[in-house]
């Protein structure tokens, strides 16, 4: 039972995993736009939430690097967002199954 729930939670088919990844990319784009629209500082840009994996700042003097990136934060963001998406799908499935059960009980 626990093994089946874990498999359902993380995705039991490639189709489900790919759907979660597409949904995750869409969520990432939405969060990035909301973050950009609400960010009060004009000369600083950070990508990634909750971990900033790419940061840029300015004004940048000539012959200097005004950008920093952290691949570990990118991996942490990907893993965290995939976990959140799995949790959302898992909860929606449980709610749907509960609603189907209640509807079936009412019809009998």
Buried (B, 14 or more C-beta within 10 A) or exposed (E): EEEEEEEBBBBEEEEBBEBBBEBBEEBBEEBBEEBEEEEEEEEEBBBBBEBBBBBBEEEEEEEEEEEEEBEEBBEBBBEEBBEEBBEEBBEEEEEEEEEEEEEEEEEE
